[in-house]
Amino acid sequence: MSLPKINTPIYTVTLPSNGKSVRIRPFLVKEEKLLLIAAQTKDTNEIIETTKQVINNCLVDNDVSVDNLPFFDIDYLIVALRSKSVGETIPVNFTCNNIVDDQKCGNIFTVDIDISKASVVKNENISPEIRLSPDFGVKMKYPKYSVIKAIMSNETELDKVIRIICASIDYIFDKDEIYSTKDKSKEEIQEFVENLTKVQLEKLKTFVENFPEFECRVEQTCKKCGFEHKIRYNNFDSFFL
């Protein structure tokens, strides 16, 4: 006699980048083991590849290419899978910094963050097309998950800025032609960025500093001093794995 078939629930989520609806299932015990093993290796590439593998396993629809999604879509899917597979709330400790009698309250309290209500915040005032002079400019894009995670894990602060900017350039244009970065080496793109003026570089930094990001908002009253905290939580990296 064969064992009974397990019916796994299916959920629909919306990708933040394009509003596309996709169906997912919770990750199973075997996939949770993969994530735990990858986390224990502390190897960035292993964690990245395992994360993508688990998402691929849990996507019911096969018309979504994980490799082509921008980094915040992958992060969003991980948050969604975590909420459906492990639980929708995570306990996070906060310290009350409200000033009472010229001193910080200092009370440490726990807030249950409902990650199922996490939202992706975009700055709609930031244009991806950036003109760097009257004669030329660049069109920016959002980097892929594997690119952005590798940069954030392994680079110094200055190198991070340069490499993220390089990874975010879709194409360069002047009055006569468009130059796609797909046709250029990483070294050529980096040389282009490093030859910009500081003012021009700051324009590109503004774009990457305003990448879409997750947030959860929650209100909690400190039981020690009574201060009503309005908390904006966006540190999701600690529980992606």
N, C-alpha and C positions, 0 to 999 in steps of 0.2 A: 504494500500500500504506500503510495507516494505521500509526502508531506503536504499539508494544505498550502495553497498559494497565498502569499501576503499581498494585500492590496495597498499600495503606497499612494498617499494623497498627492494630488496635483494642485499647484497654486499658479496663479497668473501674476506676473509683476511687469512693471513698465520701465524700460531702459531710460535713464535720465538724458542720455545724449540725443536721442531721436524720437522718444515717445512710443517706440515699438513695444507691443505687448508680447512677452515670451512666457512659456510655461516651464515651471521647474518642479522637481520633487525634492524632498528633504534628502540630505546626504545620510547614507546608511552607516552602520557600524564599521564596515570594511573601509569606507571612505574617511571616516573619522580617524581610523588607525593610520591611514596614509598621511593625513594632516599632522597628526601627533609625531609620527616618525620623522617627517620633514622638518618640523619645528625643532626637534631634538638635534638634528644635524647642524643647525645654525648656518647652513649653507644657503646663501641667497638664491642661487640658481635652482637648487633643489626645491626650495619653498615656492618659488615662482612657478616652476613647471608642475609641481603637485597641485598647487592652487588652481591652475588652469585645467588640469586633468579632472579634478573633482567637479569643477563647474561644468565641464563638457559632459561628464557622466550624468549630472543632475539636470541638464537641459533636456526637456522633452522634445522640443522642436529642433530639427537638425538644420535649419536655415540660418543659424546664428554662428558666425565665426568668432570664437573667443580671441583668436590671435589678432583680429582686426578691430576689436572694441577698444575705445579709449580707456585709460586706467580707471577712471571713476565709475564706469559701467561695471568693470570687474569687481571693484570694491563694493559697489552697491549689491551685486549678485551674491558676494560672500556674506554681506550683512543679512540679506534676505534669507539665504540658506541657513545661516547660523540661527536666525530667529525662528525658522520653521523646524529646524532639526534639534536644537538644544534648548531653546527657550527665548521668549521675547524680551525678557528683562535681564539686566546685569547690574549687580551692586557696585557702586563706585563711591569711594570715600572722598569727601571734600572737607576743607578747613574753613571755618568762618573767620573772615578777616574784618568783620565789622568792628569799628572803634567804639569801645565802651569805657568811659572814664579815662580817656587818653591812652588806652591800651587795646590791642587786638583781642577780640573775644577768644580765638584759638580753639574753639570747640570743633572736634572732628565728628562729622555725621555722615551717615550712609544714605545715598540716594539711589533708588531703583530706576535705572535708565531703560525706557521702553524703546528698544532698537527697531521694533516694527514700525515706529513712527518717525524713524530717521528720514530726513529729506536732503536732497542735493540742492545746494544754493548756488545759483549762477549770478554773476554780475552782468546784467544785460547791457550795461553801458560800455563794456569793453569790446571793441571791434577787432576781429581777427586780421583785418587788413590794416597794416601800419605803414604809413608813408614816412620814410627816413630822410628824404630830401625832396625837392621839387621834381627830381628826375628818376628816383627809384624808391622801392619799398619792399615789404615782404608780406606774404599771407601766412598767418600762423595756423596751427592745428593743435589738437590735444594728443600728447604722446600715448603710445600703447602701454599696457600694464607692465610687461616685462622690462621695457626700457626705463620707465619712471622708477620702478621699484629697485632695479639694479643701481641706478644713479643715486637714489636716496640712501642706499645702504653702504656704498663703497667709496664715496667721494668726499673730499674736503668741501667746506662751504663755498669757496670761490669756484672750485671746479664744478660743483653741483649746479650753480647758476649758469655757467657757460654751457655745460652739457645739456641741461634741460632746455635752454634756449635753442641750442642746435637741434635737439630732437623735436622741437615744436615748430620749426620752420617748414612750411609746406612747399612754398616756392618763393623765389625772388623775382621781382619784375622791374623793368625800366620802361622808357617810353617806346622801345622798339620790340622787346621780347620778354617771354616768361621763361625762367630757369627753374625747372623742377629739382628738388633736392633728391628725388629718386635716382636722378642721373649723376649725382655727385657723391664723392667719397666723404666719409666722416671728417677726414683731415681737411678737405676743401671747404666744407661748411664751417668747421671750427676756425679756419683761417679767415673766412669772411667775417665771422662774428668778432674775432679778436682785432680786426682792422677797423671796426666801427669806432666812432667817437663815444665818449662817455654819455653824452646826451642821447645819442641814437640807441645805445645799449639800454639805457634806462627805459626807453619806450618799449623795448622788447621785454624787459623785466616786469613792467607793469602788467603785461599779458599773463606771464607765468605766475606772478604773485596773486592773480585773480582767477586761478583755475577753479572750477567748480569743486565744492567740498561738502562733506556730510556735516549735519548737525542734528542734535536733539535738544529741545528746549523743555525745561522742567522747572517748576517752582517748589521750593521747600523752605519751611520756617525753622530757624535754629532754635532748638529747645532750651539752649542756655541763655541767649540774650534776646530771643524773639524776633531777630531780624529776618525779613522775608527775602530769600534769595531767588533771583531769576537767573537760572543757570543755562548757559549755552555750552553744550558738550560736543566736542568734535575729535576727541582722541580715540579713534576706533582701531588703530593699528594693533593695540595690545590683545585684541581678541579675534583677529582675523584667522588665527590658527589656534 
